[in-house]
Amino acid sequence: MINQIFWDFDGTLFNTYPNMVAAFRDSLINLGIDEIEIDDNDIYRTMRKSSVGAAIQKFSSQYGINKIFLQNEYTKLEPEYVNSSKPFPGVMDVLKLVLEIGGSNYLLTHRDEQANQLLANYDLLPYFKDTVTKSQGFKRKPNPESLLYLINKYSINLSAAVMIGDRKLDVEAGNNANIFSYLFDPDNLIILINKQTFRASNFEEIYNKIKNSAI
């Protein structure tokens, strides 16, 4: 039975990318880039396939602007933009199912305490047994340090555990902790070497996968 679920936040629990892209676009505009030159889809794909850091590196070079200036401007704008983000459809159903089958949900995110606040805003925080955010200072995924911390803290059976995330680094973090990984990839952007990873385009598929494991 799969019933110990480790969740990524951005792009998995919450659809934050549209707001992250908007904050990034407006950061570029504030630094003097003409809006007509900015490709939102290119920004999104870079964030999803790699990271925000990779987007800052790529577009600061592309537009000939100071990388630190772009990072600082984005860091200033992004939290307010992300505050209006919402959970993906079906997330609540999966969280409830996990508890119904005697399991637990855990959050693993590179975001700060804003992640917990957004969960609380949508009454989702009570569904989580524990949360790990940026503030705890663990090494970033795909390093499994934060995963292993929770696994050891709660003596979790590895065969019952799954890491759910939207990027390759989430899958690799799960693999590095010797647990299963589910890739939430709604637009089929992520290329994986490990073809055995379960790939879902919506949370109904993840719900059914977990439910069927409990039969």
C-alpha positions, 0 to 999 in steps of 0.5 A: 500500500502506498500511503506515505506521500511527500509533496512538492509545492510549486507546480505540484500542490499549487499552480504557482507558475503563472504568477511566478512567470508574471513576476519574472516578466515584470522584473525584466520590464522594471529593469528596462526590457521591452515587454514585446521582447519577453516570451512568457512560455520560454520563461515557464519552460525554463523554470519547469524543466530546470529552476528559477535560478536557471531562468535568472542565469539564462535571461540575464545573459540573453538580455544583457542585464546584471544577474544580481539585479534580476534576482533581487527584483524577482525576489522582491516581486514574487511573493506578492504575485504568488499569494493569489495562487490556487491548488490544482484541481484534485489535490484536496481529494488526494490529500483526503484519500491518503488520510482515509487509508491510514497514511500521512502527507508531508510537504517538502519545498524550497519555498519559505513559510509562504507555502504553509500560509497558502496551504492554511489559506485553503484549509489544506495545512491540517492534512499534513503531518509535517512540513519542511520549508526553506527555513530549515536549511536542508540541501536542495532537491535532488539531494535527499536530505530533507526526505531522509530527515522525515523518513527517519523522524517518523520511521517511514516504511520505504515501500509505502512512500512516494515523492510527488513533484512536477520536475526531474529534481523531485523524481531524483530526490525520491530515487536518491532516498530509495522511494518511489516517485510520481511525476505530475507533468500536465504539459508533458515537458519533462524528459526522464531517464528512468522510464519506470516513474509513474507520470500523471497529467492530472490528480485524478490519475494520482488519486486512482494510483494511490487508491488502487494500491490500497485494494 
